[in-house]
Amino acid sequence: MERIGDLLLDRALPSARTRSASLLFVHGMWGGSWLFERPLALAAAAGWEAWAINLRGHHGSRPVADLGRVRLADYVQDVTDALQKIRPAIVIGYSMGGLLAQIVAARPEVRAAVFMVSAAPRGIVALRWPVVRRLGRYAGALLRSQAFRLDDADTVELMLNRLSPDQRAALLERQRLTLESGRVARELALAPPAVDAARVRCPTLVVGASDDRITPAAVQRKIARKYGSQYLEAAGHGHMWIVEDGGEATFAQALGWMERAMR
């Protein structure tokens, strides 16, 4: 584990660095740098210096007094602070991290950006019935800005639907260790931030998953249209495609896009 100030990050180094930019992976809700263990190794093997941040309040990174009151803007600050050390960079955001990547993509140190199964910015309606019908049981945490986590059944239904029972059990154990900000969840659900696409001038890639129930492929295609991004879809995969069997093939395609974007 590496430190940038009080932020904790995982880092993978290539045997010989052959790339002009580093990669910075940004996790989503209830996540952490652990999500990118396999992508970090694959990226390093392809010649990239690769980092994965733990956002504040997650896994000992940048401790906070009350996680429930953390804002999306606070997470944006974490990514911005990491970029002061990791620059120039390609920012790769996953789920909520995809929206953070959209927000920082206009920064001069960001050479390209990848939005993977991304949360949507203002102007793109992302909520679908599988999510809406479950919101009620978490409404108290969202409205009172309390830290919370999804129960196991909802996690499986929304995010782990394409994993085997053994894989589900392992991921549920990890996610039980992590709470998330009720305020952030409220912002994402009811008032996501606006992003000015005209200010995002770097190359962008959007990666969707055909069986994603929380950030559906239809939403990902709208995000791609907003930025004029290339679009890649992980067929037969769900929201957690990056840790699913066969997900490395989609990530390899994303790495190929990054290599071309830096030419």
Rosetta blueprint (number, residue, H / E / L):
1 M L
2 E E
3 R E
4 I E
5 G L
6 D L
7 L E
8 L E
9 L E
10 D E
11 R E
12 A E
13 L L
14 P L
15 S L
16 A L
17 R L
18 T L
19 R L
20 S L
21 A L
22 S E
23 L E
24 L E
25 F E
26 V E
27 H L
28 G L
29 M L
30 W L
31 G L
32 G L
33 S H
34 W H
35 L H
36 F H
37 E H
38 R H
39 P H
40 L H
41 A H
42 L H
43 A H
44 A H
45 A H
46 A L
47 G L
48 W L
49 E L
50 A E
51 W E
52 A E
53 I E
54 N E
55 L L
56 R L
57 G L
58 H L
59 H L
60 G L
61 S L
62 R L
63 P L
64 V L
65 A L
66 D L
67 L H
68 G H
69 R H
70 V L
71 R L
72 L H
73 A H
74 D H
75 Y H
76 V H
77 Q H
78 D H
79 V H
80 T H
81 D H
82 A H
83 L H
84 Q H
85 K H
86 I L
87 R L
88 P L
89 A E
90 I E
91 V E
92 I E
93 G E
94 Y E
95 S L
96 M H
97 G H
98 G H
99 L H
100 L H
101 A H
102 Q H
103 I H
104 V H
105 A L
106 A L
107 R L
108 P L
109 E L
110 V E
111 R E
112 A E
113 A E
114 V E
115 F E
116 M E
117 V L
118 S L
119 A L
120 A L
121 P L
122 R L
123 G L
124 I L
125 V L
126 A L
127 L L
128 R L
129 W H
130 P H
131 V H
132 V H
133 R H
134 R H
135 L H
136 G H
137 R H
138 Y H
139 A H
140 G H
141 A H
142 L H
143 L H
144 R L
145 S L
146 Q L
147 A L
148 F E
149 R L
150 L L
151 D L
152 D H
153 A H
154 D H
155 T H
156 V H
157 E H
158 L H
159 M L
160 L L
161 N L
162 R L
163 L L
164 S L
165 P H
166 D H
167 Q H
168 R H
169 A H
170 A H
171 L H
172 L H
173 E H
174 R H
175 Q H
176 R H
177 L L
178 T L
179 L L
180 E E
181 S L
182 G H
183 R H
184 V H
185 A H
186 R H
187 E H
188 L H
189 A H
190 L H
191 A L
192 P L
193 P L
194 A L
195 V L
196 D L
197 A H
198 A H
199 R H
200 V L
201 R L
202 C L
203 P L
204 T E
205 L E
206 V E
207 V E
208 G E
209 A E
210 S L
211 D L
212 D L
213 R L
214 I L
215 T L
216 P L
217 A H
218 A H
219 V H
220 Q H
221 R H
222 K H
223 I H
224 A H
225 R H
226 K H
227 Y H
228 G L
229 S L
230 Q E
231 Y E
232 L E
233 E E
234 A E
235 A L
236 G L
237 H L
238 G L
239 H L
240 M L
241 W H
242 I H
243 V H
244 E L
245 D L
246 G L
247 G H
248 E H
249 A H
250 T H
251 F H
252 A H
253 Q H
254 A H
255 L H
256 G H
257 W H
258 M H
259 E H
260 R H
261 A H
262 M L
263 R L
